[in-house]
Amino acid sequence: MICWKCGKENNIDSVFRNSECSSCHAELHSCKGCKFYAPGSHYDCKESVDFLVSDKEKANFCDFFQVGNSVNNNSEANKKAQDAKNAFNALFGD
């Protein structure tokens, strides 16, 4: 699994609630480490979760959690944010 925080590869077979990155000690079973993490979606999740996880960087008990490639998740979110900013600036100027 690639750490959502530092981008380092963690050679682990399964991610549990208490799993941490071996490099930066970020909690891996978190929204930001999940393949369903989608900023801007309902509760920032592509799944139909019924509860808000307020801290997306902390470990949680979500049953929908699946290991994600958080490097791709973050770059996709950053691209969407930059596209929105560019569209705004095109309408109203810098």
PDB file of N, CA, C and O in Angstrom:
ATOM      1  N   MET A   1       0.846  -1.186   0.000  1.00  0.00           N
ATOM      2  CA  MET A   1       0.000   0.000   0.000  1.00  0.00           C
ATOM      3  C   MET A   1       0.886   1.241   0.000  1.00  0.00           C
ATOM      4  O   MET A   1       1.899   1.295   0.698  1.00  0.00           O
ATOM      5  N   ILE A   2       0.498   2.219  -0.777  1.00  0.00           N
ATOM      6  CA  ILE A   2       1.205   3.494  -0.801  1.00  0.00           C
ATOM      7  C   ILE A   2       0.575   4.402   0.242  1.00  0.00           C
ATOM      8  O   ILE A   2      -0.647   4.548   0.283  1.00  0.00           O
ATOM      9  N   CYS A   3       1.392   5.009   1.078  1.00  0.00           N
ATOM     10  CA  CYS A   3       0.905   5.896   2.135  1.00  0.00           C
ATOM     11  C   CYS A   3       0.297   7.156   1.523  1.00  0.00           C
ATOM     12  O   CYS A   3       0.886   7.781   0.641  1.00  0.00           O
ATOM     13  N   TRP A   4      -0.878   7.512   2.003  1.00  0.00           N
ATOM     14  CA  TRP A   4      -1.570   8.702   1.510  1.00  0.00           C
ATOM     15  C   TRP A   4      -0.837   9.980   1.903  1.00  0.00           C
ATOM     16  O   TRP A   4      -1.001  11.011   1.252  1.00  0.00           O
ATOM     17  N   LYS A   5      -0.027   9.922   2.965  1.00  0.00           N
ATOM     18  CA  LYS A   5       0.618  11.129   3.477  1.00  0.00           C
ATOM     19  C   LYS A   5       2.005  11.364   2.880  1.00  0.00           C
ATOM     20  O   LYS A   5       2.301  12.459   2.401  1.00  0.00           O
ATOM     21  N   CYS A   6       2.854  10.332   2.908  1.00  0.00           N
ATOM     22  CA  CYS A   6       4.237  10.536   2.462  1.00  0.00           C
ATOM     23  C   CYS A   6       4.536   9.910   1.105  1.00  0.00           C
ATOM     24  O   CYS A   6       5.570  10.204   0.505  1.00  0.00           O
ATOM     25  N   GLY A   7       3.635   9.040   0.606  1.00  0.00           N
ATOM     26  CA  GLY A   7       3.833   8.426  -0.699  1.00  0.00           C
ATOM     27  C   GLY A   7       4.751   7.223  -0.703  1.00  0.00           C
ATOM     28  O   GLY A   7       5.053   6.689  -1.771  1.00  0.00           O
ATOM     29  N   LYS A   8       5.205   6.780   0.457  1.00  0.00           N
ATOM     30  CA  LYS A   8       6.098   5.623   0.539  1.00  0.00           C
ATOM     31  C   LYS A   8       5.301   4.332   0.452  1.00  0.00           C
ATOM     32  O   LYS A   8       4.164   4.258   0.916  1.00  0.00           O
ATOM     33  N   GLU A   9       5.911   3.315  -0.147  1.00  0.00           N
ATOM     34  CA  GLU A   9       5.296   1.997  -0.253  1.00  0.00           C
ATOM     35  C   GLU A   9       5.425   1.264   1.078  1.00  0.00           C
ATOM     36  O   GLU A   9       6.503   1.232   1.671  1.00  0.00           O
ATOM     37  N   ASN A  10       4.328   0.676   1.547  1.00  0.00           N
ATOM     38  CA  ASN A  10       4.331  -0.136   2.759  1.00  0.00           C
ATOM     39  C   ASN A  10       4.048  -1.574   2.341  1.00  0.00           C
ATOM     40  O   ASN A  10       3.002  -1.858   1.758  1.00  0.00           O
ATOM     41  N   ASN A  11       4.956  -2.461   2.630  1.00  0.00           N
ATOM     42  CA  ASN A  11       4.814  -3.862   2.241  1.00  0.00           C
ATOM     43  C   ASN A  11       4.023  -4.610   3.299  1.00  0.00           C
ATOM     44  O   ASN A  11       4.589  -5.311   4.138  1.00  0.00           O
ATOM     45  N   ILE A  12       2.704  -4.450   3.248  1.00  0.00           N
ATOM     46  CA  ILE A  12       1.817  -5.151   4.168  1.00  0.00           C
ATOM     47  C   ILE A  12       0.721  -5.833   3.370  1.00  0.00           C
ATOM     48  O   ILE A  12       0.286  -5.334   2.332  1.00  0.00           O
ATOM     49  N   ASP A  13       0.280  -6.983   3.868  1.00  0.00           N
ATOM     50  CA  ASP A  13      -0.736  -7.762   3.157  1.00  0.00           C
ATOM     51  C   ASP A  13      -2.137  -7.239   3.399  1.00  0.00           C
ATOM     52  O   ASP A  13      -2.943  -7.164   2.471  1.00  0.00           O
ATOM     53  N   SER A  14      -2.434  -6.876   4.639  1.00  0.00           N
ATOM     54  CA  SER A  14      -3.769  -6.404   5.002  1.00  0.00           C
ATOM     55  C   SER A  14      -3.662  -5.146   5.835  1.00  0.00           C
ATOM     56  O   SER A  14      -2.736  -4.993   6.632  1.00  0.00           O
ATOM     57  N   VAL A  15      -4.615  -4.244   5.648  1.00  0.00           N
ATOM     58  CA  VAL A  15      -4.656  -3.011   6.425  1.00  0.00           C
ATOM     59  C   VAL A  15      -5.732  -3.161   7.489  1.00  0.00           C
ATOM     60  O   VAL A  15      -6.899  -3.405   7.180  1.00  0.00           O
ATOM     61  N   PHE A  16      -5.330  -3.014   8.734  1.00  0.00           N
ATOM     62  CA  PHE A  16      -6.248  -3.066   9.861  1.00  0.00           C
ATOM     63  C   PHE A  16      -6.407  -1.670  10.436  1.00  0.00           C
ATOM     64  O   PHE A  16      -5.684  -0.752  10.048  1.00  0.00           O
ATOM     65  N   ARG A  17      -7.340  -1.502  11.348  1.00  0.00           N
ATOM     66  CA  ARG A  17      -7.604  -0.180  11.917  1.00  0.00           C
ATOM     67  C   ARG A  17      -6.357   0.437  12.546  1.00  0.00           C
ATOM     68  O   ARG A  17      -6.197   1.657  12.520  1.00  0.00           O
ATOM     69  N   ASN A  18      -5.471  -0.386  13.110  1.00  0.00           N
ATOM     70  CA  ASN A  18      -4.287   0.138  13.786  1.00  0.00           C
ATOM     71  C   ASN A  18      -3.036   0.137  12.903  1.00  0.00           C
ATOM     72  O   ASN A  18      -1.939   0.380  13.406  1.00  0.00           O
ATOM     73  N   SER A  19      -3.173  -0.129  11.607  1.00  0.00           N
ATOM     74  CA  SER A  19      -2.024  -0.142  10.701  1.00  0.00           C
ATOM     75  C   SER A  19      -1.492   1.271  10.493  1.00  0.00           C
ATOM     76  O   SER A  19      -2.252   2.223  10.314  1.00  0.00           O
ATOM     77  N   GLU A  20      -0.161   1.382  10.523  1.00  0.00           N
ATOM     78  CA  GLU A  20       0.502   2.675  10.328  1.00  0.00           C
ATOM     79  C   GLU A  20       1.553   2.566   9.241  1.00  0.00           C
ATOM     80  O   GLU A  20       2.071   1.484   8.966  1.00  0.00           O
ATOM     81  N   CYS A  21       1.861   3.692   8.629  1.00  0.00           N
ATOM     82  CA  CYS A  21       2.938   3.776   7.645  1.00  0.00           C
ATOM     83  C   CYS A  21       4.266   3.555   8.377  1.00  0.00           C
ATOM     84  O   CYS A  21       4.503   4.124   9.443  1.00  0.00           O
ATOM     85  N   SER A  22       5.112   2.731   7.793  1.00  0.00           N
ATOM     86  CA  SER A  22       6.402   2.447   8.421  1.00  0.00           C
ATOM     87  C   SER A  22       7.348   3.642   8.359  1.00  0.00           C
ATOM     88  O   SER A  22       8.329   3.693   9.101  1.00  0.00           O
ATOM     89  N   SER A  23       7.067   4.589   7.493  1.00  0.00           N
ATOM     90  CA  SER A  23       7.939   5.745   7.335  1.00  0.00           C
ATOM     91  C   SER A  23       7.486   6.955   8.164  1.00  0.00           C
ATOM     92  O   SER A  23       8.261   7.495   8.953  1.00  0.00           O
ATOM     93  N   CYS A  24       6.232   7.374   7.980  1.00  0.00           N
ATOM     94  CA  CYS A  24       5.769   8.605   8.648  1.00  0.00           C
ATOM     95  C   CYS A  24       4.760   8.344   9.768  1.00  0.00           C
ATOM     96  O   CYS A  24       4.337   9.280  10.447  1.00  0.00           O
ATOM     97  N   HIS A  25       4.373   7.088   9.964  1.00  0.00           N
ATOM     98  CA  HIS A  25       3.441   6.663  11.026  1.00  0.00           C
ATOM     99  C   HIS A  25       2.024   7.212  10.850  1.00  0.00           C
ATOM    100  O   HIS A  25       1.273   7.307  11.820  1.00  0.00           O
ATOM    101  N   ALA A  26       1.661   7.567   9.635  1.00  0.00           N
ATOM    102  CA  ALA A  26       0.278   7.978   9.360  1.00  0.00           C
ATOM    103  C   ALA A  26      -0.621   6.754   9.490  1.00  0.00           C
ATOM    104  O   ALA A  26      -0.209   5.636   9.179  1.00  0.00           O
ATOM    105  N   GLU A  27      -1.837   6.967   9.946  1.00  0.00           N
ATOM    106  CA  GLU A  27      -2.796   5.875  10.066  1.00  0.00           C
ATOM    107  C   GLU A  27      -3.313   5.517   8.674  1.00  0.00           C
ATOM    108  O   GLU A  27      -3.814   6.382   7.956  1.00  0.00           O
ATOM    109  N   LEU A  28      -3.191   4.247   8.293  1.00  0.00           N
ATOM    110  CA  LEU A  28      -3.497   3.835   6.924  1.00  0.00           C
ATOM    111  C   LEU A  28      -4.967   3.513   6.694  1.00  0.00           C
ATOM    112  O   LEU A  28      -5.475   3.712   5.590  1.00  0.00           O
ATOM    113  N   HIS A  29      -5.665   3.014   7.730  1.00  0.00           N
ATOM    114  CA  HIS A  29      -7.092   2.683   7.584  1.00  0.00           C
ATOM    115  C   HIS A  29      -7.901   3.955   7.821  1.00  0.00           C
ATOM    116  O   HIS A  29      -8.640   4.070   8.799  1.00  0.00           O
ATOM    117  N   SER A  30      -7.741   4.896   6.910  1.00  0.00           N
ATOM    118  CA  SER A  30      -8.394   6.199   7.028  1.00  0.00           C
ATOM    119  C   SER A  30      -9.033   6.540   5.686  1.00  0.00           C
ATOM    120  O   SER A  30      -8.764   5.892   4.674  1.00  0.00           O
ATOM    121  N   CYS A  31      -9.864   7.542   5.692  1.00  0.00           N
ATOM    122  CA  CYS A  31     -10.522   7.958   4.449  1.00  0.00           C
ATOM    123  C   CYS A  31      -9.504   8.278   3.362  1.00  0.00           C
ATOM    124  O   CYS A  31      -9.685   7.892   2.207  1.00  0.00           O
ATOM    125  N   LYS A  32      -8.444   8.975   3.722  1.00  0.00           N
ATOM    126  CA  LYS A  32      -7.467   9.372   2.711  1.00  0.00           C
ATOM    127  C   LYS A  32      -6.697   8.196   2.135  1.00  0.00           C
ATOM    128  O   LYS A  32      -6.090   8.326   1.072  1.00  0.00           O
ATOM    129  N   GLY A  33      -6.706   7.047   2.811  1.00  0.00           N
ATOM    130  CA  GLY A  33      -6.042   5.854   2.304  1.00  0.00           C
ATOM    131  C   GLY A  33      -6.981   4.911   1.577  1.00  0.00           C
ATOM    132  O   GLY A  33      -6.568   3.835   1.143  1.00  0.00           O
ATOM    133  N   CYS A  34      -8.235   5.300   1.439  1.00  0.00           N
ATOM    134  CA  CYS A  34      -9.261   4.434   0.861  1.00  0.00           C
ATOM    135  C   CYS A  34      -9.477   4.742  -0.619  1.00  0.00           C
ATOM    136  O   CYS A  34      -9.374   5.891  -1.046  1.00  0.00           O
ATOM    137  N   LYS A  35      -9.778   3.700  -1.394  1.00  0.00           N
ATOM    138  CA  LYS A  35     -10.011   3.911  -2.831  1.00  0.00           C
ATOM    139  C   LYS A  35     -11.315   4.650  -3.094  1.00  0.00           C
ATOM    140  O   LYS A  35     -11.518   5.155  -4.198  1.00  0.00           O
ATOM    141  N   PHE A  36     -12.201   4.724  -2.110  1.00  0.00           N
ATOM    142  CA  PHE A  36     -13.474   5.420  -2.285  1.00  0.00           C
ATOM    143  C   PHE A  36     -13.424   6.887  -1.856  1.00  0.00           C
ATOM    144  O   PHE A  36     -14.425   7.596  -1.970  1.00  0.00           O
ATOM    145  N   TYR A  37     -12.277   7.349  -1.365  1.00  0.00           N
ATOM    146  CA  TYR A  37     -12.151   8.747  -0.940  1.00  0.00           C
ATOM    147  C   TYR A  37     -12.302   9.661  -2.150  1.00  0.00           C
ATOM    148  O   TYR A  37     -11.568   9.538  -3.130  1.00  0.00           O
ATOM    149  N   ALA A  38     -13.261  10.577  -2.071  1.00  0.00           N
ATOM    150  CA  ALA A  38     -13.540  11.480  -3.189  1.00  0.00           C
ATOM    151  C   ALA A  38     -13.975  12.835  -2.644  1.00  0.00           C
ATOM    152  O   ALA A  38     -15.164  13.051  -2.410  1.00  0.00           O
ATOM    153  N   PRO A  39     -13.031  13.749  -2.437  1.00  0.00           N
ATOM    154  CA  PRO A  39     -13.386  15.074  -1.929  1.00  0.00           C
ATOM    155  C   PRO A  39     -14.453  15.723  -2.807  1.00  0.00           C
ATOM    156  O   PRO A  39     -14.355  15.727  -4.034  1.00  0.00           O
ATOM    157  N   GLY A  40     -15.462  16.264  -2.154  1.00  0.00           N
ATOM    158  CA  GLY A  40     -16.553  16.905  -2.870  1.00  0.00           C
ATOM    159  C   GLY A  40     -17.776  16.020  -2.999  1.00  0.00           C
ATOM    160  O   GLY A  40     -18.876  16.519  -3.236  1.00  0.00           O
ATOM    161  N   SER A  41     -17.604  14.716  -2.846  1.00  0.00           N
ATOM    162  CA  SER A  41     -18.747  13.804  -2.857  1.00  0.00           C
ATOM    163  C   SER A  41     -19.442  13.857  -1.501  1.00  0.00           C
ATOM    164  O   SER A  41     -18.935  14.462  -0.556  1.00  0.00           O
ATOM    165  N   HIS A  42     -20.620  13.212  -1.412  1.00  0.00           N
ATOM    166  CA  HIS A  42     -21.341  13.142  -0.142  1.00  0.00           C
ATOM    167  C   HIS A  42     -20.431  12.513   0.909  1.00  0.00           C
ATOM    168  O   HIS A  42     -19.989  11.376   0.748  1.00  0.00           O
ATOM    169  N   TYR A  43     -20.152  13.239   1.972  1.00  0.00           N
ATOM    170  CA  TYR A  43     -19.221  12.830   3.034  1.00  0.00           C
ATOM    171  C   TYR A  43     -17.837  12.503   2.474  1.00  0.00           C
ATOM    172  O   TYR A  43     -17.088  11.752   3.099  1.00  0.00           O
ATOM    173  N   ASP A  44     -17.487  13.040   1.331  1.00  0.00           N
ATOM    174  CA  ASP A  44     -16.199  12.824   0.667  1.00  0.00           C
ATOM    175  C   ASP A  44     -15.937  11.353   0.348  1.00  0.00           C
ATOM    176  O   ASP A  44     -14.798  10.890   0.421  1.00  0.00           O
ATOM    177  N   CYS A  45     -16.988  10.627  -0.002  1.00  0.00           N
ATOM    178  CA  CYS A  45     -16.868   9.195  -0.255  1.00  0.00           C
ATOM    179  C   CYS A  45     -17.715   8.800  -1.461  1.00  0.00           C
ATOM    180  O   CYS A  45     -18.840   9.274  -1.625  1.00  0.00           O
ATOM    181  N   LYS A  46     -17.156   7.917  -2.311  1.00  0.00           N
ATOM    182  CA  LYS A  46     -17.898   7.414  -3.467  1.00  0.00           C
ATOM    183  C   LYS A  46     -18.940   6.387  -3.064  1.00  0.00           C
ATOM    184  O   LYS A  46     -19.869   6.119  -3.826  1.00  0.00           O
ATOM    185  N   GLU A  47     -18.803   5.808  -1.881  1.00  0.00           N
ATOM    186  CA  GLU A  47     -19.785   4.848  -1.380  1.00  0.00           C
ATOM    187  C   GLU A  47     -20.923   5.599  -0.695  1.00  0.00           C
ATOM    188  O   GLU A  47     -20.798   6.784  -0.388  1.00  0.00           O
ATOM    189  N   SER A  48     -22.012   4.914  -0.462  1.00  0.00           N
ATOM    190  CA  SER A  48     -23.169   5.560   0.165  1.00  0.00           C
ATOM    191  C   SER A  48     -23.118   5.386   1.684  1.00  0.00           C
ATOM    192  O   SER A  48     -23.952   4.697   2.272  1.00  0.00           O
ATOM    193  N   VAL A  49     -22.135   6.015   2.299  1.00  0.00           N
ATOM    194  CA  VAL A  49     -21.978   5.924   3.750  1.00  0.00           C
ATOM    195  C   VAL A  49     -23.070   6.740   4.438  1.00  0.00           C
ATOM    196  O   VAL A  49     -23.533   7.756   3.921  1.00  0.00           O
ATOM    197  N   ASP A  50     -23.464   6.268   5.612  1.00  0.00           N
ATOM    198  CA  ASP A  50     -24.538   6.918   6.366  1.00  0.00           C
ATOM    199  C   ASP A  50     -24.025   7.786   7.499  1.00  0.00           C
ATOM    200  O   ASP A  50     -24.814   8.315   8.283  1.00  0.00           O
ATOM    201  N   PHE A  51     -22.704   7.937   7.594  1.00  0.00           N
ATOM    202  CA  PHE A  51     -22.146   8.678   8.723  1.00  0.00           C
ATOM    203  C   PHE A  51     -20.976   9.526   8.240  1.00  0.00           C
ATOM    204  O   PHE A  51     -20.283   9.170   7.286  1.00  0.00           O
ATOM    205  N   LEU A  52     -20.772  10.633   8.902  1.00  0.00           N
ATOM    206  CA  LEU A  52     -19.674  11.524   8.580  1.00  0.00           C
ATOM    207  C   LEU A  52     -18.446  11.145   9.392  1.00  0.00           C
ATOM    208  O   LEU A  52     -18.519  11.022  10.615  1.00  0.00           O
ATOM    209  N   VAL A  53     -17.333  10.963   8.723  1.00  0.00           N
ATOM    210  CA  VAL A  53     -16.049  10.814   9.395  1.00  0.00           C
ATOM    211  C   VAL A  53     -15.409  12.193   9.312  1.00  0.00           C
ATOM    212  O   VAL A  53     -14.987  12.630   8.242  1.00  0.00           O
ATOM    213  N   SER A  54     -15.341  12.874  10.454  1.00  0.00           N
ATOM    214  CA  SER A  54     -14.904  14.269  10.432  1.00  0.00           C
ATOM    215  C   SER A  54     -13.410  14.423  10.156  1.00  0.00           C
ATOM    216  O   SER A  54     -13.011  15.365   9.473  1.00  0.00           O
ATOM    217  N   ASP A  55     -12.582  13.525  10.667  1.00  0.00           N
ATOM    218  CA  ASP A  55     -11.142  13.616  10.430  1.00  0.00           C
ATOM    219  C   ASP A  55     -10.742  12.543   9.436  1.00  0.00           C
ATOM    220  O   ASP A  55     -10.628  11.372   9.798  1.00  0.00           O
ATOM    221  N   LYS A  56     -10.529  12.925   8.202  1.00  0.00           N
ATOM    222  CA  LYS A  56     -10.242  11.996   7.115  1.00  0.00           C
ATOM    223  C   LYS A  56      -8.858  11.374   7.202  1.00  0.00           C
ATOM    224  O   LYS A  56      -8.555  10.430   6.471  1.00  0.00           O
ATOM    225  N   GLU A  57      -8.005  11.898   8.099  1.00  0.00           N
ATOM    226  CA  GLU A  57      -6.652  11.385   8.240  1.00  0.00           C
ATOM    227  C   GLU A  57      -6.504  10.392   9.388  1.00  0.00           C
ATOM    228  O   GLU A  57      -5.460   9.750   9.507  1.00  0.00           O
ATOM    229  N   LYS A  58      -7.505  10.252  10.221  1.00  0.00           N
ATOM    230  CA  LYS A  58      -7.456   9.349  11.377  1.00  0.00           C
ATOM    231  C   LYS A  58      -8.062   7.996  11.023  1.00  0.00           C
ATOM    232  O   LYS A  58      -8.934   7.903  10.158  1.00  0.00           O
ATOM    233  N   ALA A  59      -7.597   6.953  11.695  1.00  0.00           N
ATOM    234  CA  ALA A  59      -8.138   5.612  11.499  1.00  0.00           C
ATOM    235  C   ALA A  59      -9.608   5.589  11.890  1.00  0.00           C
ATOM    236  O   ALA A  59     -10.032   6.300  12.802  1.00  0.00           O
ATOM    237  N   ASN A  60     -10.384   4.759  11.186  1.00  0.00           N
ATOM    238  CA  ASN A  60     -11.811   4.665  11.464  1.00  0.00           C
ATOM    239  C   ASN A  60     -12.277   3.220  11.303  1.00  0.00           C
ATOM    240  O   ASN A  60     -11.497   2.340  10.938  1.00  0.00           O
ATOM    241  N   PHE A  61     -13.545   2.993  11.576  1.00  0.00           N
ATOM    242  CA  PHE A  61     -14.121   1.651  11.519  1.00  0.00           C
ATOM    243  C   PHE A  61     -15.003   1.447  10.286  1.00  0.00           C
ATOM    244  O   PHE A  61     -15.865   0.568  10.307  1.00  0.00           O
ATOM    245  N   CYS A  62     -14.829   2.203   9.242  1.00  0.00           N
ATOM    246  CA  CYS A  62     -15.687   2.121   8.065  1.00  0.00           C
ATOM    247  C   CYS A  62     -15.604   0.735   7.420  1.00  0.00           C
ATOM    248  O   CYS A  62     -14.516   0.236   7.135  1.00  0.00           O
ATOM    249  N   ASP A  63     -16.761   0.129   7.199  1.00  0.00           N
ATOM    250  CA  ASP A  63     -16.820  -1.192   6.574  1.00  0.00           C
ATOM    251  C   ASP A  63     -16.565  -1.150   5.073  1.00  0.00           C
ATOM    252  O   ASP A  63     -16.270  -2.183   4.473  1.00  0.00           O
ATOM    253  N   PHE A  64     -16.670   0.016   4.459  1.00  0.00           N
ATOM    254  CA  PHE A  64     -16.448   0.141   3.024  1.00  0.00           C
ATOM    255  C   PHE A  64     -14.968   0.251   2.656  1.00  0.00           C
ATOM    256  O   PHE A  64     -14.623   0.168   1.478  1.00  0.00           O
ATOM    257  N   PHE A  65     -14.085   0.437   3.646  1.00  0.00           N
ATOM    258  CA  PHE A  65     -12.669   0.695   3.380  1.00  0.00           C
ATOM    259  C   PHE A  65     -12.062  -0.372   2.482  1.00  0.00           C
ATOM    260  O   PHE A  65     -12.198  -1.572   2.722  1.00  0.00           O
ATOM    261  N   GLN A  66     -11.386   0.105   1.436  1.00  0.00           N
ATOM    262  CA  GLN A  66     -10.556  -0.736   0.583  1.00  0.00           C
ATOM    263  C   GLN A  66      -9.296   0.054   0.270  1.00  0.00           C
ATOM    264  O   GLN A  66      -9.338   1.261   0.033  1.00  0.00           O
ATOM    265  N   VAL A  67      -8.184  -0.650   0.276  1.00  0.00           N
ATOM    266  CA  VAL A  67      -6.902   0.006   0.034  1.00  0.00           C
ATOM    267  C   VAL A  67      -6.945   0.719  -1.302  1.00  0.00           C
ATOM    268  O   VAL A  67      -7.314   0.139  -2.324  1.00  0.00           O
ATOM    269  N   GLY A  68      -6.568   1.969  -1.278  1.00  0.00           N
ATOM    270  CA  GLY A  68      -6.568   2.764  -2.496  1.00  0.00           C
ATOM    271  C   GLY A  68      -5.166   3.169  -2.884  1.00  0.00           C
ATOM    272  O   GLY A  68      -4.233   3.062  -2.088  1.00  0.00           O
ATOM    273  N   ASN A  69      -5.025   3.623  -4.085  1.00  0.00           N
ATOM    274  CA  ASN A  69      -3.776   4.198  -4.544  1.00  0.00           C
ATOM    275  C   ASN A  69      -3.895   5.688  -4.308  1.00  0.00           C
ATOM    276  O   ASN A  69      -4.245   6.445  -5.213  1.00  0.00           O
ATOM    277  N   SER A  70      -3.602   6.109  -3.082  1.00  0.00           N
ATOM    278  CA  SER A  70      -3.885   7.480  -2.677  1.00  0.00           C
ATOM    279  C   SER A  70      -3.090   8.518  -3.454  1.00  0.00           C
ATOM    280  O   SER A  70      -3.481   9.684  -3.493  1.00  0.00           O
ATOM    281  N   VAL A  71      -1.992   8.122  -4.069  1.00  0.00           N
ATOM    282  CA  VAL A  71      -1.266   9.075  -4.903  1.00  0.00           C
ATOM    283  C   VAL A  71      -2.167   9.493  -6.062  1.00  0.00           C
ATOM    284  O   VAL A  71      -2.238  10.676  -6.398  1.00  0.00           O
ATOM    285  N   ASN A  72      -2.860   8.525  -6.679  1.00  0.00           N
ATOM    286  CA  ASN A  72      -3.789   8.852  -7.768  1.00  0.00           C
ATOM    287  C   ASN A  72      -4.993   9.610  -7.254  1.00  0.00           C
ATOM    288  O   ASN A  72      -5.453  10.548  -7.905  1.00  0.00           O
ATOM    289  N   ASN A  73      -5.521   9.221  -6.080  1.00  0.00           N
ATOM    290  CA  ASN A  73      -6.678   9.923  -5.519  1.00  0.00           C
ATOM    291  C   ASN A  73      -6.356  11.392  -5.297  1.00  0.00           C
ATOM    292  O   ASN A  73      -7.146  12.265  -5.655  1.00  0.00           O
ATOM    293  N   ASN A  74      -5.201  11.666  -4.710  1.00  0.00           N
ATOM    294  CA  ASN A  74      -4.849  13.050  -4.407  1.00  0.00           C
ATOM    295  C   ASN A  74      -4.570  13.851  -5.669  1.00  0.00           C
ATOM    296  O   ASN A  74      -4.965  15.014  -5.753  1.00  0.00           O
ATOM    297  N   SER A  75      -3.900  13.258  -6.655  1.00  0.00           N
ATOM    298  CA  SER A  75      -3.602  14.016  -7.867  1.00  0.00           C
ATOM    299  C   SER A  75      -4.879  14.294  -8.656  1.00  0.00           C
ATOM    300  O   SER A  75      -5.007  15.349  -9.277  1.00  0.00           O
ATOM    301  N   GLU A  76      -5.834  13.346  -8.635  1.00  0.00           N
ATOM    302  CA  GLU A  76      -7.107  13.570  -9.319  1.00  0.00           C
ATOM    303  C   GLU A  76      -7.875  14.705  -8.652  1.00  0.00           C
ATOM    304  O   GLU A  76      -8.434  15.566  -9.331  1.00  0.00           O
ATOM    305  N   ALA A  77      -7.900  14.705  -7.335  1.00  0.00           N
ATOM    306  CA  ALA A  77      -8.589  15.766  -6.603  1.00  0.00           C
ATOM    307  C   ALA A  77      -7.909  17.109  -6.848  1.00  0.00           C
ATOM    308  O   ALA A  77      -8.579  18.128  -7.014  1.00  0.00           O
ATOM    309  N   ASN A  78      -6.575  17.109  -6.870  1.00  0.00           N
ATOM    310  CA  ASN A  78      -5.843  18.351  -7.125  1.00  0.00           C
ATOM    311  C   ASN A  78      -6.105  18.872  -8.524  1.00  0.00           C
ATOM    312  O   ASN A  78      -6.222  20.082  -8.721  1.00  0.00           O
ATOM    313  N   LYS A  79      -6.201  17.971  -9.508  1.00  0.00           N
ATOM    314  CA  LYS A  79      -6.485  18.388 -10.884  1.00  0.00           C
ATOM    315  C   LYS A  79      -7.877  19.011 -10.973  1.00  0.00           C
ATOM    316  O   LYS A  79      -8.053  20.040 -11.625  1.00  0.00           O
ATOM    317  N   LYS A  80      -8.864  18.397 -10.324  1.00  0.00           N
ATOM    318  CA  LYS A  80     -10.224  18.941 -10.348  1.00  0.00           C
ATOM    319  C   LYS A  80     -10.265  20.308  -9.682  1.00  0.00           C
ATOM    320  O   LYS A  80     -10.928  21.225 -10.167  1.00  0.00           O
ATOM    321  N   ALA A  81      -9.554  20.436  -8.572  1.00  0.00           N
ATOM    322  CA  ALA A  81      -9.517  21.721  -7.870  1.00  0.00           C
ATOM    323  C   ALA A  81      -8.849  22.786  -8.735  1.00  0.00           C
ATOM    324  O   ALA A  81      -9.313  23.925  -8.784  1.00  0.00           O
ATOM    325  N   GLN A  82      -7.764  22.423  -9.416  1.00  0.00           N
ATOM    326  CA  GLN A  82      -7.069  23.384 -10.278  1.00  0.00           C
ATOM    327  C   GLN A  82      -7.935  23.762 -11.473  1.00  0.00           C
ATOM    328  O   GLN A  82      -7.957  24.925 -11.876  1.00  0.00           O
ATOM    329  N   ASP A  83      -8.649  22.793 -12.046  1.00  0.00           N
ATOM    330  CA  ASP A  83      -9.553  23.088 -13.170  1.00  0.00           C
ATOM    331  C   ASP A  83     -10.656  24.052 -12.744  1.00  0.00           C
ATOM    332  O   ASP A  83     -11.003  24.971 -13.487  1.00  0.00           O
ATOM    333  N   ALA A  84     -11.204  23.843 -11.555  1.00  0.00           N
ATOM    334  CA  ALA A  84     -12.244  24.737 -11.041  1.00  0.00           C
ATOM    335  C   ALA A  84     -11.692  26.141 -10.814  1.00  0.00           C
ATOM    336  O   ALA A  84     -12.353  27.135 -11.113  1.00  0.00           O
ATOM    337  N   LYS A  85     -10.482  26.210 -10.287  1.00  0.00           N
ATOM    338  CA  LYS A  85      -9.851  27.516 -10.057  1.00  0.00           C
ATOM    339  C   LYS A  85      -9.599  28.232 -11.383  1.00  0.00           C
ATOM    340  O   LYS A  85      -9.826  29.437 -11.494  1.00  0.00           O
ATOM    341  N   ASN A  86      -9.134  27.496 -12.379  1.00  0.00           N
ATOM    342  CA  ASN A  86      -8.886  28.085 -13.696  1.00  0.00           C
ATOM    343  C   ASN A  86     -10.180  28.586 -14.329  1.00  0.00           C
ATOM    344  O   ASN A  86     -10.199  29.653 -14.943  1.00  0.00           O
ATOM    345  N   ALA A  87     -11.263  27.820 -14.181  1.00  0.00           N
ATOM    346  CA  ALA A  87     -12.552  28.246 -14.723  1.00  0.00           C
ATOM    347  C   ALA A  87     -13.036  29.504 -14.027  1.00  0.00           C
ATOM    348  O   ALA A  87     -13.557  30.407 -14.682  1.00  0.00           O
ATOM    349  N   PHE A  88     -12.877  29.581 -12.730  1.00  0.00           N
ATOM    350  CA  PHE A  88     -13.251  30.765 -11.966  1.00  0.00           C
ATOM    351  C   PHE A  88     -12.452  31.978 -12.429  1.00  0.00           C
ATOM    352  O   PHE A  88     -13.014  33.047 -12.666  1.00  0.00           O
ATOM    353  N   ASN A  89     -11.144  31.805 -12.555  1.00  0.00           N
ATOM    354  CA  ASN A  89     -10.291  32.906 -12.982  1.00  0.00           C
ATOM    355  C   ASN A  89     -10.597  33.347 -14.409  1.00  0.00           C
ATOM    356  O   ASN A  89     -10.453  34.525 -14.737  1.00  0.00           O
ATOM    357  N   ALA A  90     -11.021  32.406 -15.265  1.00  0.00           N
ATOM    358  CA  ALA A  90     -11.388  32.762 -16.646  1.00  0.00           C
ATOM    359  C   ALA A  90     -12.642  33.636 -16.645  1.00  0.00           C
ATOM    360  O   ALA A  90     -12.781  34.532 -17.477  1.00  0.00           O
ATOM    361  N   LEU A  91     -13.544  33.373 -15.717  1.00  0.00           N
ATOM    362  CA  LEU A  91     -14.773  34.191 -15.633  1.00  0.00           C
ATOM    363  C   LEU A  91     -14.550  35.539 -14.983  1.00  0.00           C
ATOM    364  O   LEU A  91     -15.044  36.558 -15.466  1.00  0.00           O
ATOM    365  N   PHE A  92     -13.803  35.548 -13.882  1.00  0.00           N
ATOM    366  CA  PHE A  92     -13.691  36.761 -13.065  1.00  0.00           C
ATOM    367  C   PHE A  92     -12.294  37.375 -13.045  1.00  0.00           C
ATOM    368  O   PHE A  92     -12.100  38.419 -12.422  1.00  0.00           O
ATOM    369  N   GLY A  93     -11.335  36.771 -13.693  1.00  0.00           N
ATOM    370  CA  GLY A  93      -9.976  37.292 -13.694  1.00  0.00           C
ATOM    371  C   GLY A  93      -9.212  36.860 -12.473  1.00  0.00           C
ATOM    372  O   GLY A  93      -9.773  36.342 -11.507  1.00  0.00           O
ATOM    373  N   ASP A  94      -7.906  37.086 -12.538  1.00  0.00           N
ATOM    374  CA  ASP A  94      -7.039  36.697 -11.422  1.00  0.00           C
ATOM    375  C   ASP A  94      -7.269  37.654 -10.292  1.00  0.00           C
ATOM    376  O   ASP A  94      -6.645  37.525  -9.238  1.00  0.00           O
TER     377      ASP A  94
END
